């Protein structure tokens, strides 16, 4: 059996520390990307919902104005209906040009894929930190995760400042990705609680 010298052990330890630091950095980036895509999906979904409500309201107002004109003979109803109709027309063009439902779904799908990568980084950190895997295996897994991540980003829609800011706020201040010991215990079956 070959024994390692103290300098060899220090080198391995330094190498492991650097590799863990890089994996942790990659993990942090994936966490922010995942949360940004979740927030982007939520933003587009909320915009779509608001626009749909506005479209229904405009349609009702247009119809009501036309009915008012029909039964009263007053031309004011026609003028109001025309204005509402133009606004509705512009809104319909906007929703046709920018398919908010599709954008929301694309961000949601990207977030789902990033969730898997995020969890894989946690598993990699756990396995490597507890010496279940060695440095070579950790590097191979890291490289595979980077490749998979590149494939996801290649097909992902771009995030935007509002989504990133909401992600930052959610992660940093609202602790959307963290649990207290008590919260975890409540989620676990009774026999698995601490």
SULPEWO-V971709 format. One line per field, one symbol per residue. phi: phi as a letter, one per 30 degrees, with the letter a starting at -180 (. if undefined). A space follows every 50 residues. Layout:
phi=???
This chain:
phi=.dccddddddddddddddddddddddeeddeddedddddddddddddddd dddddddddddddddddedddciddeeddddddddddddddddedddcdd dddeddddddddddeddedddddddddddcidbcdddddddedddddddd ddddcddddbeddddddeddddcchdcbbdedddeddddedcdc
